[in-house]
């Protein structure tokens, strides 16, 4: 591969990873509040379908994005209500919604399958797009890419540098202590479930309006599960999650490149590479394996490294609290 092709390859990987970054940020916010939205795959499919159809019928991509966000928020609200109010399992509700979203999107979107429709326009940033290497990678993309990187920065800042972010983290870690300090735990969980779900829905609409234009049955099947895995890989950090999303995009692009380079190798085998990589990474960042590895390092770096890697999920993830 020559230099121009390498830059183009990574620019394409970043473009294709941008909706995944948005979904990872949304799910990170939700899980840091203690709620697991297991419906990502179904809600992203429904959002991709709804976003494209609304944009197609109304000839307005912004209404399409809004529709996708609304669908994602609604799915997340169902999970939050079922868990907080009805005291049902978040995992069971999310899994059912995943199956429902996949089948319902195929049924409702069947009349709009493979139709040409509106899409997000390319948007180069003047002067910055002319920079060598960095320009084509980060400043010669579309608004979905720019939004995803801004979202990562804003999410990190919100979680680590604001009082509402502190309340969010306390609700996900020690809800009883947060409640004793006057934080409305269930309200916070409702809020971040809806916000996180809206971002997941926005990610689904971003695929059908900006990456894989149009709609077809199982348009982005499986990417919701990948987003959930990346949240774990990223240690519930938006920055590390964004890195994981880009790594997945690079691996997907590499699989496509290898198909042309080694035509004798099974396409199915090459397409499975990103999934195998994700499984390997999850094993490597698992608590027991990484903890044993850290134990061999000098004592002075063990605690800072544990904090940076964040080996454990939020302590109250999936738990409920009865507020009087």
Legacy VTK file of the C-alpha trace (Angstrom):
# vtk DataFile Version 3.0
C-alpha trace
ASCII
DATASET POLYDATA
POINTS 324 float
0.000 0.000 0.000
1.340 3.448 -0.911
1.128 6.453 1.399
-1.935 7.923 -0.306
-3.798 4.645 -0.021
-2.877 4.270 3.660
-4.218 7.750 4.481
-7.391 7.039 2.509
-7.760 3.691 4.282
-7.589 5.208 7.764
-9.832 8.131 6.767
-12.451 5.626 5.623
-12.056 3.645 8.866
-12.650 6.794 10.925
-15.720 7.655 8.842
-17.207 4.197 9.266
-16.426 4.198 12.996
-18.068 7.540 13.769
-21.634 6.241 14.369
-20.175 3.508 16.569
-18.380 6.184 18.603
-21.699 7.996 19.113
-23.389 4.790 20.278
-20.510 3.991 22.644
-20.694 7.457 24.230
-24.453 7.076 24.705
-24.185 3.636 26.286
-21.284 4.787 28.466
-23.457 7.537 29.950
-26.305 5.094 30.545
-24.145 2.437 32.177
-22.246 4.933 34.315
-25.675 5.769 35.776
-26.183 2.085 36.606
-28.530 1.074 33.765
-27.670 -1.524 31.113
-29.330 -0.877 27.763
-29.079 -4.292 26.161
-31.428 -3.269 23.334
-28.719 -1.492 21.331
-28.818 -3.807 18.330
-32.596 -3.614 17.973
-32.870 0.088 18.749
-30.098 0.967 16.263
-31.870 -1.032 13.554
-35.173 0.690 14.316
-33.444 4.086 14.376
-31.672 3.418 11.072
-34.964 2.428 9.474
-36.976 5.289 10.999
-34.302 7.882 10.291
-34.022 6.947 6.630
-37.776 6.719 6.016
-38.491 10.061 7.710
-35.643 11.744 5.820
-36.851 10.135 2.570
-40.512 11.073 2.969
-39.875 14.574 4.356
-36.779 15.209 2.221
-34.974 16.456 5.330
-32.050 14.579 6.887
-32.271 16.566 10.135
-35.795 15.268 10.726
-34.386 11.822 10.010
-31.750 12.246 12.719
-34.408 13.484 15.118
-36.589 10.462 14.387
-33.683 8.096 15.007
-32.844 9.799 18.294
-36.497 9.642 19.388
-36.680 5.909 18.666
-33.485 5.229 20.623
-34.700 7.336 23.558
-38.035 5.489 23.594
-36.374 2.059 23.701
-34.121 3.194 26.555
-37.071 4.676 28.444
-38.843 1.301 28.305
-35.822 -0.357 29.908
-35.499 2.341 32.576
-39.211 2.233 33.412
-39.279 -1.559 33.506
-36.280 -1.644 35.811
-36.942 1.326 38.095
-40.723 1.290 38.332
-41.632 -2.338 37.629
-38.494 -3.867 39.222
-37.901 -6.174 36.266
-34.561 -7.347 34.890
-32.854 -4.787 32.678
-31.153 -7.611 30.792
-34.376 -9.483 30.030
-36.188 -6.337 28.853
-33.242 -5.249 26.723
-32.884 -8.655 25.084
-36.584 -8.777 24.198
-36.398 -5.264 22.748
-33.393 -6.286 20.657
-35.356 -9.107 19.055
-38.427 -6.894 18.665
-36.438 -4.068 17.079
-34.795 -6.355 14.519
-38.093 -7.922 13.372
-40.123 -4.718 13.573
-37.577 -2.731 11.541
-37.644 -5.368 8.807
-41.459 -5.327 8.706
-41.989 -1.547 8.845
-39.159 -0.771 6.442
-39.975 -3.348 3.759
-41.509 -0.774 1.376
-38.391 1.405 1.504
-35.786 -1.301 0.933
-32.836 -0.249 -1.224
-34.376 3.046 -2.296
-32.057 5.974 -3.098
-32.535 8.719 -0.567
-31.000 11.787 1.081
-27.599 11.548 2.709
-25.213 13.680 4.738
-23.079 15.894 2.524
-19.296 15.882 2.590
-17.978 18.861 4.561
-14.320 19.828 4.365
-13.013 22.317 6.914
-11.143 25.099 5.070
-7.370 25.220 5.569
-7.374 22.364 8.101
-8.360 19.880 5.389
-5.169 20.819 3.503
-2.894 19.721 6.340
-0.739 16.717 5.436
-2.060 13.405 6.796
-4.143 14.990 9.589
-6.246 16.974 7.108
-7.660 14.004 5.152
-8.020 11.962 8.335
-9.888 14.388 10.561
-10.890 17.536 8.645
-12.039 16.250 5.238
-15.005 14.206 6.441
-18.692 14.844 7.093
-20.577 16.304 10.034
-21.138 12.875 11.623
-17.383 12.449 12.117
-16.964 15.945 13.545
-19.910 15.460 15.879
-18.566 12.123 17.129
-15.223 13.612 18.179
-16.850 16.640 19.804
-19.185 14.258 21.621
-16.256 12.256 23.011
-14.664 15.417 24.407
-17.937 16.747 25.842
-18.827 13.371 27.397
-15.409 13.073 29.050
-15.632 16.656 30.340
-19.163 16.143 31.624
-18.260 12.953 33.462
-15.020 14.185 35.017
-15.216 17.954 35.345
-18.815 18.858 36.253
-21.015 18.457 39.321
-23.831 16.730 37.368
-21.189 14.322 36.097
-20.110 13.636 39.670
-23.736 12.918 40.583
-23.995 10.600 37.587
-20.913 8.626 38.616
-22.036 8.441 42.240
-25.417 7.043 41.176
-23.674 4.323 39.183
-21.193 3.487 41.926
-22.956 4.001 45.272
-26.621 4.956 44.782
-27.453 4.701 48.502
-24.732 7.208 49.375
-25.816 9.487 46.516
-29.428 9.336 47.709
-28.332 10.199 51.264
-26.646 13.330 49.871
-29.858 14.473 48.199
-29.286 13.151 44.667
-32.506 11.923 43.051
-31.111 8.566 41.971
-34.022 7.306 39.903
-34.468 10.671 38.170
-30.793 10.667 37.209
-31.107 7.138 35.865
-34.188 8.038 33.823
-32.424 11.114 32.440
-29.224 9.395 31.351
-31.074 6.371 30.033
-33.027 8.692 27.738
-29.994 10.785 26.749
-27.855 7.706 26.157
-30.649 6.014 24.219
-31.112 9.119 22.057
-27.407 9.023 21.173
-27.692 5.325 20.309
-30.654 6.140 18.058
-28.689 8.980 16.502
-25.925 6.478 15.751
-28.392 4.182 14.008
-29.719 7.019 11.858
-26.151 8.077 11.089
-25.487 4.715 9.450
-28.462 4.879 7.081
-28.017 8.593 6.318
-24.256 8.984 6.254
-22.364 5.694 6.059
-24.367 2.837 4.552
-26.891 4.977 2.695
-30.431 3.651 2.497
-32.272 0.852 4.222
-32.404 -2.924 3.889
-33.348 -5.817 6.149
-30.799 -6.224 8.979
-29.025 -3.141 7.660
-26.530 -2.876 10.526
-27.233 -6.135 12.372
-24.621 -6.896 15.029
-23.165 -3.422 15.496
-25.209 -2.838 18.634
-23.545 -5.833 20.257
-20.179 -4.503 19.136
-20.963 -1.147 20.776
-21.760 -2.937 24.038
-18.480 -4.853 23.842
-16.532 -1.653 23.118
-18.020 0.015 26.209
-16.510 -2.825 28.268
-13.242 -2.668 26.328
-13.133 1.073 26.926
-13.548 0.651 30.659
-16.668 2.851 30.622
-14.533 5.762 29.367
-15.618 7.700 26.242
-12.018 8.300 25.136
-10.981 4.660 25.327
-14.321 3.677 23.845
-13.693 5.921 20.832
-10.293 4.283 20.373
-11.942 0.862 20.491
-14.513 1.906 17.878
-11.798 3.140 15.526
-9.804 -0.059 16.096
-12.871 -2.057 15.091
-13.309 0.124 11.989
-9.664 -0.379 11.012
-10.017 -4.136 11.406
-13.167 -4.151 9.253
-11.344 -2.177 6.580
-8.365 -4.522 6.793
-10.658 -7.511 6.265
-12.019 -5.871 3.109
-8.492 -5.144 1.860
-7.380 -8.720 2.482
-10.306 -10.034 0.440
-8.799 -8.387 -2.630
-5.240 -9.361 -1.753
-5.980 -13.017 -0.974
-8.925 -13.999 -3.181
-8.451 -17.680 -2.337
-9.249 -17.129 1.343
-12.860 -17.536 2.440
-14.736 -14.219 2.623
-16.572 -15.441 5.713
-13.267 -16.110 7.458
-11.959 -12.619 6.687
-15.225 -10.968 7.727
-14.995 -12.720 11.086
-11.636 -11.061 11.894
-13.138 -7.971 13.609
-15.331 -10.165 15.801
-12.407 -12.415 16.734
-10.326 -9.350 17.577
-13.092 -8.001 19.811
-13.328 -11.303 21.695
-9.543 -11.395 22.161
-9.486 -7.817 23.420
-12.281 -8.501 25.905
-10.308 -11.472 27.227
-7.162 -9.356 27.529
-8.897 -6.589 29.455
-10.758 -8.984 31.729
-10.092 -8.310 35.390
-8.284 -11.525 36.328
-5.919 -11.580 33.354
-5.002 -7.903 33.538
-4.732 -7.940 37.336
-2.174 -10.747 37.195
-0.218 -8.833 34.557
-0.238 -5.628 36.619
0.944 -7.560 39.689
4.341 -8.089 38.006
4.868 -4.339 37.577
6.501 -1.975 40.084
4.249 -1.002 42.977
4.498 2.692 42.095
2.706 2.190 38.783
0.151 -0.440 39.807
-2.509 1.822 41.357
-2.355 4.564 38.658
-2.531 1.891 35.969
-5.552 0.257 37.603
-7.318 3.611 37.709
-6.555 4.296 34.065
-7.599 0.840 32.892
-10.700 0.747 35.098
-10.921 -3.008 35.317
-14.355 -3.171 36.948
-17.784 -1.915 35.837
-19.751 0.627 37.907
-20.506 -1.069 41.212
-24.273 -0.548 41.009
-24.623 -1.474 37.331
-27.968 -3.218 36.886
-29.096 -2.584 40.490
-32.211 -0.708 41.545
-32.901 1.583 44.492
-36.176 2.163 46.304
-36.581 5.890 46.908
-38.939 6.930 49.658
LINES 1 325
324 0 1 2 3 4 5 6 7 8 9 10 11 12 13 14 15 16 17 18 19 20 21 22 23 24 25 26 27 28 29 30 31 32 33 34 35 36 37 38 39 40 41 42 43 44 45 46 47 48 49 50 51 52 53 54 55 56 57 58 59 60 61 62 63 64 65 66 67 68 69 70 71 72 73 74 75 76 77 78 79 80 81 82 83 84 85 86 87 88 89 90 91 92 93 94 95 96 97 98 99 100 101 102 103 104 105 106 107 108 109 110 111 112 113 114 115 116 117 118 119 120 121 122 123 124 125 126 127 128 129 130 131 132 133 134 135 136 137 138 139 140 141 142 143 144 145 146 147 148 149 150 151 152 153 154 155 156 157 158 159 160 161 162 163 164 165 166 167 168 169 170 171 172 173 174 175 176 177 178 179 180 181 182 183 184 185 186 187 188 189 190 191 192 193 194 195 196 197 198 199 200 201 202 203 204 205 206 207 208 209 210 211 212 213 214 215 216 217 218 219 220 221 222 223 224 225 226 227 228 229 230 231 232 233 234 235 236 237 238 239 240 241 242 243 244 245 246 247 248 249 250 251 252 253 254 255 256 257 258 259 260 261 262 263 264 265 266 267 268 269 270 271 272 273 274 275 276 277 278 279 280 281 282 283 284 285 286 287 288 289 290 291 292 293 294 295 296 297 298 299 300 301 302 303 304 305 306 307 308 309 310 311 312 313 314 315 316 317 318 319 320 321 322 323
